[in-house]
Amino acid sequence: MRSYRVLQVGLGVALVAGAISVVTAADMPSSDKDMVLIPKGEFTMGSNEHSDEAKHQVVLDAYMIDKFEASNKRYKEFMKATGHPAPAYWDDPRLSKADQPVVGVSWTDASAFCKWEGKRLPTEAEWERAAKGPQGDNHYPWGHTLDPKKANYGQNIGRTTPVDSYPEGVSGFGVYNMAGNVFEWVEDWYDLKYYKESLALNPPGAEKGYNFANQGPVRVLRGGSWLAPATSLHTSHRFWNQPENNSYGVGLGFRCAKSVQQVSDDAMQAGRDAFIQALIAMGVEKHVDAMASIEKALAAEPGNKEYLATRDLINKSMKKK
């Protein structure tokens, strides 16, 4: 069903053809203020540079991802609240400042932290879309050309840098340090053949991980690190590690993601129709009818600020009667 955006001027209503954005950055709870909303969209996943990175088109529903890597400050709060043990290298003076990314974490550590924050680890596809930006095909978060001034890699500095460093190297979505600083755990198991059989819509990742050298199945790492070479900075580059292994610990961190509740096109249209009826009823001062209609609209989209403001206006009008 076709949807419409409703523009209200006074009690006048204009219908403009177009898709409705279900969630906007302004709608995010305050607890998510350091997250970036990634809208529903398509991008090119993979690069064909390696056998396990076959290019393919992927469509993802909207989601949110942390603007910054998880910091020592945030991880310290997590440990204090839960009694979770400190990760490896916690007291290393090169790596332990509050605004540096936490390192030395296993996949289990990272997953536990994200759950504590009411979030989760991003899927591999979500991570890559956030890194590639709105155009969906950047080789590096900032574009197509390697620039050593935009990322911390290759032991150029000799330590991690603050999670808000390299603002000139952010992705097109405004996400920091998706190239270098620390490798980042994602949710997915690593499978060499997965890209050739993965779903095109919201791929969940492989069912099990590849067992390298009989050391156990492995999970995916993304993004490169302050120790890793320039080749690891590519937005499609895949790396791996056993979930409980922090052998890359001094350069191993993560960031969290969060699903966004979706509203169907039919439900949105029903809400918009009810909203229009509310405005019409207000125009002829049938406030009880207007209130009934706006409540129907809010049932479809409870957080819609336009609907909430209209309900407040109806309430004020009813109190004057």
N, C-alpha and C positions, 0 to 999 in steps of 0.2 A: 504494500500500500504506500502511496506517495505521502510524504510528510511535509509539513509547512512550518515555517518560523513565523510567529505572531509578533507584530510590532504594534505597541499601544501608544497612542498619543492622546492624553486625556481619556475620553471614552471612545475614541475612534479606533478602529481595528484595521490593519493592513495585513494581507496574507502574502507572504513572499515565498515562492517555491524554493525548496532547498532542504538539506538534511539537518536534523536537529542534533546538536551536541549534547549528549546525555549528561556528561560531567565536564565541568570546567575547573581550572586551577583554583578559581575563587571558591568553588564548592568544597574544597578539601578540608577535612578537619584540621584544627591547629596542630595536632600531633603529627600530621603529615606535611608540615610546612617545608621540610627539607627533602621532599620528594618531587619528582617531575612527572606530570601526566603525559603519557605516550598515547596519542589517539589511535583508534582503530585504523589499520592501514596495511598496505602491501609493501614488501621490500624484497630485494634479491639476497637470499642467504647463500653463503659459500662464495668461492672465488675461482674454482678450477685449478688453483695452483698446486694442490695436493690431491691425492686420490680420495681422501676422506672429506674433501671440501667441495663436492660437486655443486655447481650453481643450481639453484631452484627457487621458485617464487613461493613466498609464504605470506599468509594473511593472519594478522593477530588482532584479537579484540583489544580494546583499550585497557591499559594497566598503568600502575605507577611504579617508579623505580627511584631508589635513593639518588639524590644529586651527588652525594659524596660517598666514598668508601667508608666503611665503619671505622670510627676513630678509637684510639686508646681511651679517650674520655668516655665515650658511650659504652665501650666494653667494660670499663671499670665499674660503671653504674650497674651493668648486667651482673657482674660477679658479686657485687655487694648485695644486690637484691635476691640473688638465687643461690649463692654459695658455689657457683660454678668455678672450677679451678682456673688459675691463670694459664695462659698459653705459653709455649716456648718463647724464649727471648723477651719475656715481659720486662725484664730489668736491664736489657741491653741499652746502654746510653745513646747509641746511634738511632734507636728505634722507639724509644719509650716516652717521647713528649706527648702531651695530651692531644694535640691536634694532628699527630701523625696517624697513619692507618694502623690498626691492630694487625699483627703478623703472628706467624707460628700457630695458626689455628687449623684444626682438622675440619673436614666437611661437617662432621657432627657438631662441632663447636659452633660453626657458622649457622647451621640450621637451627640450633637451640637458641642462639641470640635473636635471630629473625623472628622466631615464634614468640619469644619474650616481648618483642616490640609489636606484636600483633601483625607480623608480616611473614614473608617466606623468602627463600632464595629465588632469584629469577630463573626462568627456563633459559636454555641456551639461545633459543630463538628470541626471547625477550631481550636478553643481554645484547645480542647482535643488532637488533633493530634500534635499540637506544644508542648504540655506538655509531651506527651508519647514518643516523639522522633522517629528516623528512624526505630527502631525495632517495634514500634507501639503498645506496650503492657506494658510499664513500670508502676508499681504501684505508683511510685513517679517520679518526673521529672528526678532524677539522677539514678534511678534503682528500686529495689524491696524491699529495707530495709529502714525503718524509721531511720533518722539520725538527731538529734537535732542540729548538727553543720552546717546543710545545709539549714535551713529555720528558719524564725521568726514566732513563733506560741505559743499558750498557755500562753500568758502573760509572757514568759520567759525573755523578755527585758523590757516590759512596754511601748513601743512606736513603731511606724513604723521605719524602717531602710532605708537608701538610696536605690534608685531604682537599683543601680549597686552592691548592697551588695550580699553576699553569692555566689561568683563565682563558688565555688565548688558544688553548688546545681543547676546549670543551667540544662536545659533539653538537650537531645541529639542533638537538633537543635541549642543550644546556647542561648535559651531564659531564661531570669532571673526572679526569684521570681514567678514562677508559682505554688509554694506551699508556703502559708503563706504571711506575710506582709499585703496585703489587698485582700479582696474578689474583684473579677472583674466582672463587668457587661459584658454580651454578648448580641448579637442581639436577641436571641430567646425568645419567650414566653415559660413559663414552663407548661408542661402538663404531668401528671403522666403516661399516657398511650402512649405517643408519640413514645418512642423507639420501641414499638411493631409494629408500622405501618410506621415508617420513611423510606424515600428513602435510597437506598444503595449508590447512586451517588449524591454528593453535597447536602445533606439534608438541606432544608431551615429553618427547625424548625416548630413548631406547628402553626396552623393558629390563634389560640387564647390561652390565658393563663387560667390556672385553677383558679377558684374564691374561694380562701380560706376564710372560715368563712364570706362570703359575703362582704369581704373588697375590692373586685376588683381583676381583673386578675393580674397575677404575671409574672415577667421576671426571667431568669436564672442568677444565680451568680456562679462563679467558683473560686477555688483556695485556700480557707481558708484565715485566717488573723492572725495578731499578737495576737488577742484575742481568736481565735477559737481553739478548741482542735485538737489533732493529726489526728483524724478521718477525718477532713475536708481537709487534705493535699493530699488525694488520687486523682490521676489524673482523676478518673471517678466520683468523688463526686459532687453531684448536690445540689444546694441551691437555694433559691428564695426570691424575694421581690417585692412589688408593685413598678412600674416604678418611681413614684413620691415620694416614701418613702425612707428616709435616716436614718431609725431607727437603722441601723447597721453602722451609719455614720463614726465613728472613725476608722472603719476598712473596708471602702467601697470605692473602686477606680475602675480603668479600664486600658486597653491598647487598641490600635487601630489596624486595619488590612487594607489590600488593595488588591483588585483583581488584577490578572495578566492577561494581554491580551494573549489569546491563538491563535496559528496558526495551522490550520488543517494539517494532515499528507500529504495530496495531495498538499497543497500549499507549504509546506516545500520541498517536493520532486521536485516540479516544480522549486522552487528557486534554489535548488542544481543542477538540470539539467542545468539551465541557467548559473549557476556559472561555471560548467565544460566547457560549450561551450565558455564562456568568456576566460577561461584559455587556451583552445585549440587555439582560435583565436589569443590570445596574443603570443602564441608560434610560429605562422607563421606571426606575425607582422600585422595582420588584426585588427588594433586598433579600427576602427569604429564599426566593427562587435562585437568586444569584449565589447565595451562600451554599445552597444544595449543589449547584453546578461546580463551584470552585472546590468543594470537598471531593467531588468525583475526580476533578483534575489532579488534586493532590494525592489521591489514592493511586494514580498512575505514576506520578513523579513527586514523591514526598519532599524532596529537597529543592524543588524548583523555586528559585527566589522570586521569579515573576509571579507565580501563583501565590506564594506566601504573602507578598506585598499586596496583591489584589484582595486576599482574604482580610488582611488588616484594614484595607480601605473600606471593604464591605462592613466590617465590624464597626468602624467609626461612624459610617453612615447610618447603621441601624441604631446606634446609641443616640443619635441626634433626633430620631423620630419620636 
